Amino acid sequence: MNAPTSFFKGEKEDDSHPYFRPKDAATLILIDRSGPKPKVLVGRRHDKVVFMPGKYVFPGGRVDKSDNRIPVAAPIPAELEASLMRGSPKIAPSRARALAVAAIREACEETGLCLGRKSDAARSAKLDGAWKPFAEEGLLPDPSSLFLIARAITPPGRVRRFDTRFFSAEASAITHRVPNVIHADAELVELVWVEIGSEPLAAAHNMTKAVLHQLDKRLATGPLRHDAPIPFFHWYGGAMQMDTLAPDA
């Protein structure tokens, strides 16, 4: 087990709430490489939301029951499925698929940026709710361009706990933009493309900064690969620890 990352120094265990089992969640980090340095998309959360008010975050949220049943334009790559199934507790391939699809759904719902592909099956797929923009454009969600960047479990004692998988995708994978999703009364009130380590991220949640640090290291080595070790942040021994989930884990 690796030593605690410096982002979490001084963080203490919280016993103000009873134990809650973490719920599966997914987050999508969109990367823009059109300039001299890569930029990532973050959104500023509304000041009145319960979870991380006012913080800059990646779009994301918990997995819905429907995420495994939604038809997709292409299956998740076998290498991505294998990455998601590293570590424990072990998950089924259907859960791996649901996590990837949830990341796409949450990104479209919170930012209006949708990763999909034209399909004749889209209009007959009965996509509704958060998936309605896909149906209207004749799209099905396309998880084939996603990479797994990190996994993190919220420490015990928090009012909400998530077992979150952080995915990334290139901005070029965005195929549709839903207007008027970002506004003063929305969950995310602002979207910004920023370089990793830039000023808007100085006050980001420690986990956001820790994941971005790992992403920055991955980007520095060249194109993203599915066989790279996956950082796994979790609370152990009274402190946040970072393990790595290797391909044979």
Long-range contacts (C-beta under 8 A, 24 or more apart in sequence): 1-236, 1-241, 1-243, 2-241, 2-242, 2-243, 2-244, 3-241, 4-239, 4-240, 4-241, 4-242, 5-210, 5-213, 5-233, 5-240, 5-242, 7-206, 7-207, 7-209, 7-210, 7-213, 8-206, 8-210, 8-239, 8-240, 11-155, 11-206, 11-239, 11-240, 13-155, 13-156, 13-157, 13-235, 13-238, 14-155, 14-156, 14-157, 14-158, 15-157, 16-157, 17-157, 17-158, 17-159, 19-156, 19-157, 20-156, 20-158, 20-159, 20-160, 20-161, 21-161, 22-153, 22-154, 22-161, 22-162, 22-163, 23-62, 23-63, 23-161, 23-162, 23-163, 24-62, 24-63, 24-95, 24-98, 24-99, 24-102, 24-162, 24-163, 24-165, 25-60, 25-61, 25-62, 25-63, 25-102, 25-162, 25-163, 25-164, 25-165, 26-60, 26-61, 26-63, 26-99, 26-100, 26-102, 26-103, 26-106, 26-164, 26-165, 26-167, 27-58, 27-59, 27-60, 27-103, 27-106, 27-164, 27-165, 27-166, 27-167, 28-58, 28-59, 28-60, 28-103, 28-104, 28-106, 28-107, 28-115, 28-146, 28-167, 28-168, 28-169, 29-58, 29-149, 29-166, 29-167, 29-168, 29-169, 29-211, 29-215, 30-107, 30-113, 30-168, 30-169, 30-170, 30-171, 30-173, 30-174, 31-168, 31-169, 31-170, 31-171, 31-219, 32-170, 32-171, 32-193, 33-170, 33-171, 34-171, 37-195, 38-195, 38-196, 38-219, 39-193, 39-194, 39-195, 40-193, 40-194, 40-196, 40-212, 40-215, 41-111, 41-113, 41-171, 41-191, 41-192, 41-193, 42-191, 42-192, 42-194, 42-200, 42-201, 42-204, 42-208, 43-110, 43-111, 43-182, 43-188, 43-189, 43-190, 43-191, 43-192, 44-188, 44-189, 44-190, 44-192, 45-187, 45-188, 45-189, 46-185, 46-186, 46-187, 46-188, 46-189, 49-187, 50-159, 50-160, 51-160, 52-205, 55-203, 55-204, 55-205, 55-208, 56-192, 56-200, 56-201, 56-203, 56-204, 56-208, 57-188, 57-204, 57-205, 57-208, 58-166, 58-208, 59-106, 59-107, 59-109, 59-110, 59-111, 59-188, 60-103, 60-106, 60-107, 60-110, 60-164, 60-166, 61-102, 61-106, 61-109, 61-110, 62-102, 62-162, 63-98, 63-99, 63-102, 64-102, 64-105, 66-129, 67-97, 67-98, 67-99, 67-101, 67-102, 67-105, 68-94, 68-95, 68-97, 68-98, 68-101, 70-101, 70-105, 70-125, 70-127, 70-131, 70-140, 70-141, 71-119, 71-121, 71-125, 71-140, 72-97, 72-101, 72-140, 72-141, 72-142, 72-143, 73-116, 73-117, 73-118, 73-119, 73-139, 73-140, 73-141, 73-142, 73-144, 74-117, 74-142, 74-143, 74-144, 75-143, 75-144, 76-100, 76-143, 76-144, 76-146, 77-144, 77-226, 79-226, 79-227, 80-143, 80-146, 80-147, 80-148, 80-226, 82-226, 82-247, 83-147, 83-148, 83-226, 83-230, 83-245, 83-247, 84-148, 84-165, 86-230, 86-245, 86-246, 86-247, 86-249, 87-151, 87-230, 87-232, 87-245, 87-249, 97-143, 99-165, 100-143, 100-146, 100-167, 101-141, 101-143, 103-143, 103-146, 103-165, 103-167, 104-141, 104-142, 104-143, 104-146, 105-130, 105-131, 105-141, 108-133, 108-134, 108-176, 108-178, 109-181, 110-181, 110-186, 110-187, 110-188, 111-181, 111-182, 111-188, 111-191, 112-177, 112-178, 112-179, 112-180, 112-181, 112-182, 113-174, 113-176, 113-177, 113-178, 114-139, 114-141, 114-174, 114-175, 114-176, 114-177, 114-178, 115-141, 115-142, 115-143, 115-145, 115-169, 115-173, 115-174, 115-175, 116-140, 116-141, 116-142, 116-175, 116-176, 117-142, 117-175, 133-176, 133-178, 134-176, 137-175, 137-176, 139-175, 139-176, 142-173, 142-175, 145-169, 145-170, 145-173, 147-224, 147-225, 147-226, 148-226, 148-230, 149-211, 149-214, 149-215, 149-218, 149-230, 149-231, 150-210, 150-211, 150-214, 150-215, 150-230, 150-231, 150-232, 150-233, 151-230, 151-231, 151-232, 151-233, 151-245, 152-207, 152-210, 152-211, 152-232, 152-233, 152-234, 153-233, 153-234, 153-235, 155-235, 155-240, 156-235, 166-211, 168-215, 168-224, 207-233, 210-242
